[in-house]
Each structure stands twice: as C-alpha cells, then as structure tokens.
Amino acid sequence: TGSGQQSVTGVEASDDANSYWRIRGKSDGSCQRGTPVKCGQAIRLTHVNTGKNLHTHHFPSPLSNNQEVSAFGDDGEGDDLDIWIVQCSGTYWEREDAVRFKHVGTEVFLSITGEQYGHPIRGQREVHGMPAANHHNYWKAMEGVFIKPSMDPAKHDEL
C-alpha cells in the first residue's frame, strides 16, 4: 500500500550494515564534509547501500496509519521532500546526543513506535512520521565514522 516506494524499517541490532545512513546537506551543497552538524540545520539522510534519501510525503503508513517514510531518489539525488531539520539541545549534534528529525515539507517527526512487519521482512519495525514531538521520535547514532574537517589550504604551512 502507500506510495510504492522502498520501505524504511528499523531493527534492534545497532551493527546492521543495512542500517547506515550518510548525513548530507541540502542539494545546494550547504554541508561540507567534516563540519559539525548544527542544531536546527537542514540535512538529507542518504542510505549508504542504496543511495536513496530518507523521504516522506502525505501517504499513510501501512501498519500504524501515521505518515509513510520511504527511501527515494537515485545516487543521493531526490527532491525537496528529502529535507529534515536536526533538533537537538545544544549548538551542535554531539555524538552521544539523542536528536529528533523534523521534516521540512510536512512538519512530521521521524518516529518508530514498535509496529512490526510480517512476511517478507518479519520482525522489522515500521518507521513513520508523527505530527507531534514525543518519546517515539528520539534517535541516537549508534555507530559511524566521524570525518575530521579538511585543513584550509590557505593556512597550510608545509612545502
């Protein structure tokens, strides 16, 4: 049901290689590699294995009847419905912080409440959008790679 786009699901295992997402800036290139992500910053989340962006739109999700969240686009290129705002408590999204992602286009929060699929993705949980901030829409990075910012070539003092 829904849009027919690729499902986005959640699993318990934090080391599932199919659960890795890359943080990117909006399509205007406003996020340089290695730069800390600011609270309130607009980002895109691109699935590492498929190159599709985390996306939502006004379709009901199949299990909870909240808003469907899908994977959309090709090679990291999608549309304006791929943009999320990072909501956190400080200046920057710190490694250990739980954060929320609020969708720019529809104003829902990326959420997971526990509804599980049966066949063919048995045990995987539905990821969806909810209209209100609550305890179901906190997310925490469990694994990942921090990329140190590049040195400014103008300040490089080696020959």
Z-matrix of the N, CA and C atoms (Angstrom, degrees):
N
C 1 1.457
C 2 1.524 1 109.05
N 3 1.303 2 116.76 1 179.29
C 4 1.459 3 120.77 2 177.09
C 5 1.506 4 112.35 3 80.79
N 6 1.329 5 115.94 4 -145.97
C 7 1.456 6 122.27 5 -172.49
C 8 1.517 7 114.15 6 -78.09
N 9 1.320 8 117.99 7 -19.45
C 10 1.461 9 120.71 8 -174.57
C 11 1.515 10 113.07 9 84.35
N 12 1.337 11 117.99 10 2.09
C 13 1.462 12 121.21 11 177.69
C 14 1.529 13 109.58 12 -80.12
N 15 1.328 14 116.05 13 167.78
C 16 1.461 15 121.97 14 -178.01
C 17 1.526 16 110.98 15 -61.54
N 18 1.322 17 116.96 16 132.06
C 19 1.463 18 122.52 17 179.26
C 20 1.518 19 111.21 18 -69.48
N 21 1.321 20 115.25 19 149.22
C 22 1.461 21 122.01 20 171.17
C 23 1.521 22 105.66 21 -115.40
N 24 1.326 23 116.25 22 124.65
C 25 1.452 24 120.96 23 -177.43
C 26 1.519 25 110.21 24 -126.86
N 27 1.314 26 115.77 25 164.46
C 28 1.457 27 121.69 26 177.52
C 29 1.513 28 110.27 27 -116.17
N 30 1.326 29 115.51 28 147.25
C 31 1.464 30 122.28 29 177.08
C 32 1.519 31 108.93 30 -129.69
N 33 1.315 32 116.23 31 160.40
C 34 1.463 33 121.59 32 179.94
C 35 1.519 34 112.46 33 -71.76
N 36 1.326 35 118.08 34 -37.65
C 37 1.465 36 122.27 35 -173.69
C 38 1.524 37 110.90 36 -67.88
N 39 1.327 38 116.36 37 124.97
C 40 1.466 39 119.78 38 -179.27
C 41 1.524 40 112.20 39 -81.23
N 42 1.335 41 117.97 40 -12.03
C 43 1.461 42 120.62 41 -177.20
C 44 1.527 43 112.34 42 -107.95
N 45 1.320 44 117.34 43 21.99
C 46 1.455 45 122.15 44 177.50
C 47 1.528 46 108.44 45 -74.25
N 48 1.325 47 117.15 46 114.86
C 49 1.468 48 121.49 47 -176.14
C 50 1.521 49 112.71 48 -62.15
N 51 1.321 50 118.32 49 -19.05
C 52 1.460 51 120.77 50 178.06
C 53 1.529 52 111.55 51 -85.41
N 54 1.324 53 116.89 52 4.85
C 55 1.469 54 121.85 53 -179.32
C 56 1.526 55 112.62 54 -106.12
N 57 1.309 56 117.72 55 11.60
C 58 1.461 57 120.44 56 -175.95
C 59 1.528 58 111.11 57 -90.20
N 60 1.343 59 114.31 58 131.84
C 61 1.457 60 122.63 59 179.27
C 62 1.525 61 108.69 60 -124.81
N 63 1.311 62 116.82 61 140.52
C 64 1.467 63 122.60 62 177.85
C 65 1.522 64 108.19 63 -100.26
N 66 1.322 65 116.63 64 134.76
C 67 1.465 66 121.93 65 178.26
C 68 1.522 67 107.95 66 -87.11
N 69 1.325 68 115.16 67 128.36
C 70 1.461 69 121.27 68 179.87
C 71 1.517 70 109.20 69 -132.70
N 72 1.293 71 116.10 70 160.54
C 73 1.455 72 120.75 71 175.91
C 74 1.514 73 110.20 72 -78.17
N 75 1.319 74 114.91 73 177.36
C 76 1.464 75 119.15 74 173.57
C 77 1.522 76 108.12 75 -61.57
N 78 1.298 77 117.26 76 170.24
C 79 1.467 78 120.88 77 -175.51
C 80 1.525 79 113.39 78 -63.19
N 81 1.334 80 117.51 79 -12.42
C 82 1.472 81 119.19 80 178.22
C 83 1.536 82 112.02 81 -82.25
N 84 1.349 83 117.88 82 5.90
C 85 1.462 84 121.53 83 176.05
C 86 1.515 85 113.63 84 76.26
N 87 1.336 86 118.58 85 28.81
C 88 1.460 87 121.89 86 -174.07
C 89 1.531 88 114.67 87 -81.43
N 90 1.312 89 118.68 88 15.14
C 91 1.464 90 121.58 89 -177.93
C 92 1.525 91 108.40 90 -136.83
N 93 1.323 92 116.88 91 105.20
C 94 1.452 93 119.72 92 -179.23
C 95 1.516 94 110.09 93 -86.15
N 96 1.321 95 116.29 94 143.39
C 97 1.459 96 122.52 95 -178.84
C 98 1.531 97 110.40 96 -55.69
N 99 1.339 98 115.23 97 130.59
C 100 1.456 99 120.99 98 177.62
C 101 1.511 100 114.96 99 89.44
N 102 1.323 101 118.14 100 -9.80
C 103 1.458 102 122.05 101 178.86
C 104 1.523 103 109.30 102 -79.15
N 105 1.327 104 118.51 103 132.82
C 106 1.474 105 119.51 104 178.49
C 107 1.523 106 111.33 105 -57.92
N 108 1.346 107 115.36 106 145.18
C 109 1.459 108 121.41 107 178.49
C 110 1.520 109 107.87 108 -85.58
N 111 1.327 110 116.40 109 124.13
C 112 1.462 111 121.80 110 -178.83
C 113 1.525 112 110.45 111 -82.49
N 114 1.322 113 115.86 112 146.28
C 115 1.452 114 120.25 113 170.64
C 116 1.527 115 107.29 114 -63.59
N 117 1.322 116 117.13 115 131.59
C 118 1.457 117 121.64 116 -176.37
C 119 1.516 118 114.15 117 91.68
N 120 1.329 119 117.54 118 -2.65
C 121 1.461 120 121.33 119 -178.33
C 122 1.530 121 110.68 120 -78.46
N 123 1.324 122 116.01 121 143.14
C 124 1.459 123 122.49 122 175.15
C 125 1.527 124 108.58 123 -84.53
N 126 1.342 125 116.35 124 130.17
C 127 1.459 126 121.65 125 -179.07
C 128 1.522 127 110.16 126 -135.49
N 129 1.320 128 114.70 127 169.29
C 130 1.460 129 123.06 128 165.94
C 131 1.519 130 106.51 129 -120.46
N 132 1.315 131 117.18 130 145.20
C 133 1.458 132 122.99 131 175.22
C 134 1.522 133 107.04 132 -111.75
N 135 1.331 134 116.83 133 117.89
C 136 1.457 135 122.06 134 -176.40
C 137 1.520 136 109.27 135 -110.49
N 138 1.321 137 116.33 136 126.19
C 139 1.463 138 122.11 137 -179.99
C 140 1.522 139 108.73 138 -66.64
N 141 1.332 140 116.11 139 125.86
C 142 1.460 141 120.94 140 -173.67
C 143 1.527 142 111.70 141 -62.43
N 144 1.327 143 118.66 142 -44.41
C 145 1.470 144 121.02 143 -174.92
C 146 1.523 145 114.27 144 -75.54
N 147 1.323 146 118.60 145 -30.97
C 148 1.471 147 120.10 146 -175.04
C 149 1.523 148 114.29 147 -108.35
N 150 1.341 149 118.09 148 -18.47
C 151 1.457 150 121.08 149 -177.00
C 152 1.518 151 113.61 150 74.93
N 153 1.339 152 117.06 151 12.06
C 154 1.465 153 121.19 152 179.33
C 155 1.527 154 109.80 153 -94.79
N 156 1.332 155 115.72 154 150.57
C 157 1.465 156 121.57 155 -178.00
C 158 1.521 157 111.49 156 -93.49
N 159 1.338 158 115.59 157 148.69
C 160 1.456 159 121.24 158 172.65
C 161 1.520 160 106.86 159 -66.90
N 162 1.312 161 116.75 160 128.61
C 163 1.464 162 122.20 161 -165.35
C 164 1.523 163 108.87 162 -143.01
N 165 1.308 164 118.10 163 148.67
C 166 1.453 165 120.75 164 169.80
C 167 1.517 166 109.67 165 -147.34
N 168 1.305 167 114.64 166 161.39
C 169 1.464 168 122.93 167 -174.70
C 170 1.524 169 106.74 168 -161.90
N 171 1.289 170 118.15 169 178.96
C 172 1.467 171 121.85 170 -174.09
C 173 1.529 172 112.80 171 -84.07
N 174 1.322 173 116.62 172 61.50
C 175 1.457 174 122.88 173 171.25
C 176 1.524 175 106.87 174 -119.67
N 177 1.324 176 118.90 175 141.96
C 178 1.467 177 119.96 176 177.12
C 179 1.529 178 110.72 177 -72.75
N 180 1.322 179 115.85 178 142.36
C 181 1.461 180 119.79 179 176.74
C 182 1.527 181 108.84 180 -75.03
N 183 1.340 182 117.72 181 148.75
C 184 1.462 183 120.16 182 -170.73
C 185 1.529 184 115.85 183 -68.43
N 186 1.325 185 119.32 184 -31.81
C 187 1.463 186 120.11 185 -175.69
C 188 1.523 187 113.52 186 -96.97
N 189 1.314 188 117.72 187 -47.61
C 190 1.470 189 121.07 188 -173.59
C 191 1.530 190 113.00 189 -97.14
N 192 1.326 191 116.31 190 -13.16
C 193 1.462 192 122.07 191 -175.57
C 194 1.535 193 112.40 192 64.68
N 195 1.336 194 116.12 193 22.51
C 196 1.462 195 120.37 194 169.70
C 197 1.524 196 106.56 195 -81.53
N 198 1.322 197 119.13 196 -149.78
C 199 1.466 198 120.58 197 179.89
C 200 1.523 199 109.56 198 -97.58
N 201 1.318 200 115.96 199 130.87
C 202 1.461 201 121.42 200 -178.91
C 203 1.527 202 111.18 201 -61.35
N 204 1.329 203 116.12 202 138.43
C 205 1.463 204 123.30 203 170.57
C 206 1.521 205 105.69 204 -117.92
N 207 1.317 206 116.14 205 132.41
C 208 1.457 207 120.69 206 -176.29
C 209 1.519 208 110.25 207 -135.81
N 210 1.336 209 114.79 208 177.10
C 211 1.456 210 122.33 209 173.10
C 212 1.521 211 106.15 210 -108.54
N 213 1.339 212 116.90 211 128.69
C 214 1.453 213 121.21 212 -168.98
C 215 1.522 214 110.36 213 -140.51
N 216 1.316 215 115.81 214 149.18
C 217 1.460 216 122.04 215 174.16
C 218 1.514 217 111.57 216 99.11
N 219 1.316 218 115.19 217 -179.48
C 220 1.460 219 121.96 218 179.56
C 221 1.509 220 109.71 219 -134.48
N 222 1.323 221 116.03 220 134.13
C 223 1.471 222 122.90 221 178.55
C 224 1.524 223 112.45 222 50.54
N 225 1.337 224 116.83 223 40.99
C 226 1.455 225 121.68 224 176.55
C 227 1.514 226 115.15 225 81.00
N 228 1.324 227 116.96 226 1.13
C 229 1.464 228 120.32 227 179.42
C 230 1.519 229 108.68 228 -106.34
N 231 1.322 230 116.15 229 123.92
C 232 1.456 231 121.34 230 -179.39
C 233 1.513 232 109.93 231 -136.65
N 234 1.352 233 116.01 232 -118.46
C 235 1.455 234 120.12 233 178.97
C 236 1.530 235 110.17 234 -149.85
N 237 1.328 236 116.94 235 -170.73
C 238 1.464 237 121.69 236 -176.09
C 239 1.530 238 113.22 237 -66.47
N 240 1.329 239 118.22 238 -13.94
C 241 1.464 240 120.81 239 179.46
C 242 1.530 241 111.81 240 -86.29
N 243 1.334 242 116.52 241 13.27
C 244 1.465 243 122.89 242 175.92
C 245 1.536 244 111.65 243 -102.59
N 246 1.312 245 118.75 244 6.07
C 247 1.468 246 121.43 245 -171.63
C 248 1.524 247 110.80 246 -101.48
N 249 1.334 248 114.94 247 130.63
C 250 1.465 249 123.93 248 -178.08
C 251 1.521 250 108.86 249 -127.43
N 252 1.322 251 116.67 250 148.36
C 253 1.466 252 122.61 251 175.36
C 254 1.526 253 108.33 252 -101.62
N 255 1.324 254 116.27 253 129.78
C 256 1.469 255 121.27 254 176.96
C 257 1.521 256 107.91 255 -79.79
N 258 1.316 257 117.31 256 122.54
C 259 1.463 258 122.13 257 176.73
C 260 1.522 259 108.35 258 -110.10
N 261 1.326 260 115.59 259 116.82
C 262 1.461 261 120.99 260 178.67
C 263 1.517 262 109.18 261 -144.21
N 264 1.327 263 116.71 262 175.53
C 265 1.465 264 119.66 263 -168.85
C 266 1.525 265 115.02 264 -91.73
N 267 1.300 266 118.70 265 -20.38
C 268 1.461 267 119.94 266 -176.84
C 269 1.511 268 112.27 267 -106.24
N 270 1.319 269 115.30 268 -148.44
C 271 1.456 270 121.26 269 177.19
C 272 1.525 271 110.72 270 -84.42
N 273 1.356 272 115.35 271 -39.64
C 274 1.460 273 121.77 272 -177.65
C 275 1.521 274 110.57 273 -125.91
N 276 1.332 275 115.85 274 157.76
C 277 1.450 276 122.56 275 172.48
C 278 1.522 277 107.05 276 -73.87
N 279 1.311 278 116.01 277 107.47
C 280 1.465 279 121.53 278 179.77
C 281 1.525 280 109.31 279 -86.27
N 282 1.312 281 116.26 280 152.08
C 283 1.461 282 123.13 281 -175.08
C 284 1.527 283 113.72 282 -51.78
N 285 1.318 284 118.73 283 -41.27
C 286 1.465 285 122.13 284 -175.86
C 287 1.528 286 113.96 285 -91.23
N 288 1.325 287 118.46 286 -2.23
C 289 1.462 288 121.61 287 -175.70
C 290 1.525 289 112.96 288 -76.58
N 291 1.316 290 116.01 289 143.14
C 292 1.460 291 121.93 290 167.18
C 293 1.526 292 106.43 291 -86.65
N 294 1.323 293 116.55 292 132.14
C 295 1.465 294 121.86 293 -176.02
C 296 1.528 295 109.67 294 -128.07
N 297 1.309 296 115.34 295 165.34
C 298 1.456 297 121.70 296 171.66
C 299 1.522 298 107.99 297 -114.74
N 300 1.337 299 114.92 298 154.38
C 301 1.448 300 121.78 299 174.15
C 302 1.524 301 107.51 300 -120.71
N 303 1.326 302 115.95 301 117.41
C 304 1.464 303 121.06 302 179.25
C 305 1.526 304 108.63 303 -106.02
N 306 1.314 305 115.64 304 128.08
C 307 1.455 306 121.12 305 -177.22
C 308 1.524 307 110.21 306 -73.90
N 309 1.319 308 116.87 307 130.73
C 310 1.461 309 121.76 308 -177.12
C 311 1.530 310 111.48 309 -67.31
N 312 1.307 311 117.62 310 -45.77
C 313 1.459 312 120.86 311 -173.09
C 314 1.518 313 115.56 312 -74.64
N 315 1.336 314 117.59 313 -33.30
C 316 1.465 315 120.06 314 -175.18
C 317 1.526 316 113.21 315 -119.92
N 318 1.322 317 117.36 316 -6.54
C 319 1.462 318 124.83 317 175.88
C 320 1.533 319 114.47 318 63.64
N 321 1.339 320 117.86 319 24.29
C 322 1.459 321 120.08 320 173.55
C 323 1.528 322 109.49 321 -92.43
N 324 1.315 323 115.32 322 162.42
C 325 1.460 324 122.00 323 177.88
C 326 1.527 325 109.01 324 -101.80
N 327 1.326 326 116.85 325 135.69
C 328 1.456 327 121.84 326 175.25
C 329 1.523 328 108.14 327 -62.87
N 330 1.340 329 116.63 328 124.49
C 331 1.461 330 121.08 329 -170.23
C 332 1.520 331 112.52 330 -140.95
N 333 1.321 332 114.24 331 161.24
C 334 1.461 333 122.22 332 171.71
C 335 1.522 334 106.83 333 -146.27
N 336 1.330 335 116.98 334 126.73
C 337 1.468 336 119.55 335 -175.42
C 338 1.523 337 113.49 336 -117.30
N 339 1.298 338 119.63 337 -5.78
C 340 1.456 339 120.71 338 174.70
C 341 1.517 340 116.37 339 115.22
N 342 1.340 341 119.13 340 -8.36
C 343 1.462 342 119.72 341 177.54
C 344 1.531 343 108.73 342 -62.24
N 345 1.346 344 116.06 343 130.53
C 346 1.461 345 120.76 344 -176.66
C 347 1.515 346 111.59 345 -112.79
N 348 1.332 347 114.11 346 140.76
C 349 1.457 348 120.76 347 176.59
C 350 1.528 349 110.05 348 -76.74
N 351 1.312 350 114.98 349 156.17
C 352 1.463 351 122.09 350 171.10
C 353 1.515 352 108.23 351 -97.21
N 354 1.304 353 116.40 352 -135.22
C 355 1.453 354 122.94 353 179.98
C 356 1.525 355 110.38 354 -65.24
N 357 1.303 356 125.21 355 137.29
C 358 1.464 357 127.38 356 2.63
C 359 1.533 358 113.71 357 -96.58
N 360 1.330 359 118.68 358 2.65
C 361 1.481 360 120.16 359 -177.35
C 362 1.526 361 109.81 360 -115.82
N 363 1.306 362 115.61 361 49.85
C 364 1.453 363 124.46 362 -175.62
C 365 1.525 364 111.61 363 -50.58
N 366 1.330 365 114.81 364 132.12
C 367 1.462 366 120.71 365 175.48
C 368 1.522 367 114.50 366 86.69
N 369 1.320 368 118.23 367 -12.50
C 370 1.460 369 119.85 368 177.56
C 371 1.522 370 108.66 369 -81.48
N 372 1.329 371 116.01 370 143.19
C 373 1.461 372 121.28 371 -175.08
C 374 1.520 373 111.70 372 -96.67
N 375 1.311 374 114.31 373 147.29
C 376 1.457 375 120.46 374 179.01
C 377 1.528 376 110.63 375 -73.56
N 378 1.319 377 116.45 376 128.20
C 379 1.464 378 123.07 377 170.90
C 380 1.524 379 105.53 378 -98.75
N 381 1.321 380 116.71 379 133.68
C 382 1.465 381 120.65 380 -175.84
C 383 1.528 382 109.91 381 -150.03
N 384 1.324 383 115.93 382 176.54
C 385 1.461 384 122.06 383 176.53
C 386 1.510 385 110.15 384 -105.34
N 387 1.341 386 116.64 385 136.72
C 388 1.468 387 121.99 386 177.40
C 389 1.518 388 109.41 387 -120.70
N 390 1.329 389 118.09 388 144.63
C 391 1.463 390 120.99 389 -174.85
C 392 1.528 391 115.30 390 -72.70
N 393 1.327 392 118.43 391 -17.50
C 394 1.469 393 120.56 392 -176.62
C 395 1.519 394 111.32 393 -122.69
N 396 1.319 395 115.52 394 147.47
C 397 1.464 396 120.99 395 174.27
C 398 1.521 397 108.42 396 -72.39
N 399 1.343 398 115.95 397 131.89
C 400 1.456 399 121.13 398 177.64
C 401 1.527 400 109.25 399 -158.43
N 402 1.314 401 117.56 400 -173.05
C 403 1.465 402 120.44 401 -176.06
C 404 1.533 403 112.99 402 -71.72
N 405 1.326 404 119.38 403 -9.47
C 406 1.461 405 122.81 404 178.45
C 407 1.529 406 112.48 405 -83.22
N 408 1.325 407 118.50 406 -7.31
C 409 1.457 408 118.70 407 -176.69
C 410 1.514 409 114.36 408 -120.85
N 411 1.322 410 116.07 409 33.58
C 412 1.472 411 120.89 410 168.75
C 413 1.522 412 108.74 411 -97.02
N 414 1.322 413 115.73 412 137.23
C 415 1.459 414 122.38 413 -179.87
C 416 1.521 415 109.12 414 -129.13
N 417 1.318 416 115.55 415 148.25
C 418 1.466 417 120.73 416 -179.97
C 419 1.524 418 108.73 417 -138.04
N 420 1.320 419 116.44 418 134.29
C 421 1.466 420 120.62 419 176.09
C 422 1.525 421 107.79 420 -70.62
N 423 1.315 422 116.38 421 122.73
C 424 1.457 423 120.86 422 -177.89
C 425 1.525 424 111.82 423 -99.23
N 426 1.292 425 117.13 424 -28.14
C 427 1.451 426 122.78 425 178.39
C 428 1.515 427 106.79 426 -144.60
N 429 1.290 428 116.25 427 166.09
C 430 1.448 429 118.04 428 175.61
C 431 1.501 430 112.68 429 155.71
N 432 1.295 431 114.25 430 177.97
C 433 1.447 432 122.14 431 -179.08
C 434 1.518 433 108.01 432 -122.98
N 435 1.319 434 116.56 433 125.85
C 436 1.452 435 121.20 434 174.57
C 437 1.516 436 107.53 435 -92.38
N 438 1.304 437 116.56 436 127.32
C 439 1.460 438 121.35 437 179.73
C 440 1.518 439 108.42 438 -102.21
N 441 1.301 440 115.40 439 117.80
C 442 1.461 441 121.16 440 -179.89
C 443 1.521 442 109.74 441 -65.20
N 444 1.334 443 117.81 442 137.78
C 445 1.473 444 119.79 443 178.47
C 446 1.523 445 111.29 444 -58.49
N 447 1.324 446 115.72 445 143.83
C 448 1.457 447 120.85 446 177.12
C 449 1.511 448 109.79 447 -68.48
N 450 1.330 449 114.85 448 150.75
C 451 1.460 450 118.91 449 175.34
C 452 1.517 451 109.25 450 -71.36
N 453 1.309 452 116.11 451 144.55
C 454 1.455 453 121.20 452 176.03
C 455 1.529 454 107.71 453 -70.30
N 456 1.361 455 118.80 454 118.75
C 457 1.468 456 120.20 455 -177.86
C 458 1.524 457 113.06 456 -58.96
N 459 1.326 458 118.73 457 -26.66
C 460 1.461 459 121.26 458 179.28
C 461 1.519 460 111.44 459 -68.37
N 462 1.331 461 117.85 460 -23.55
C 463 1.459 462 122.39 461 -177.37
C 464 1.529 463 112.14 462 -101.94
N 465 1.312 464 118.22 463 4.31
C 466 1.454 465 122.75 464 -178.05
C 467 1.523 466 108.78 465 -71.77
N 468 1.340 467 116.92 466 125.85
C 469 1.466 468 119.23 467 -174.32
C 470 1.520 469 113.69 468 -111.18
N 471 1.333 470 119.17 469 11.26
C 472 1.462 471 120.89 470 177.27
C 473 1.522 472 109.37 471 -95.93
N 474 1.339 473 115.44 472 155.02
C 475 1.470 474 120.26 473 176.80
C 476 1.491 475 110.82 474 -96.33
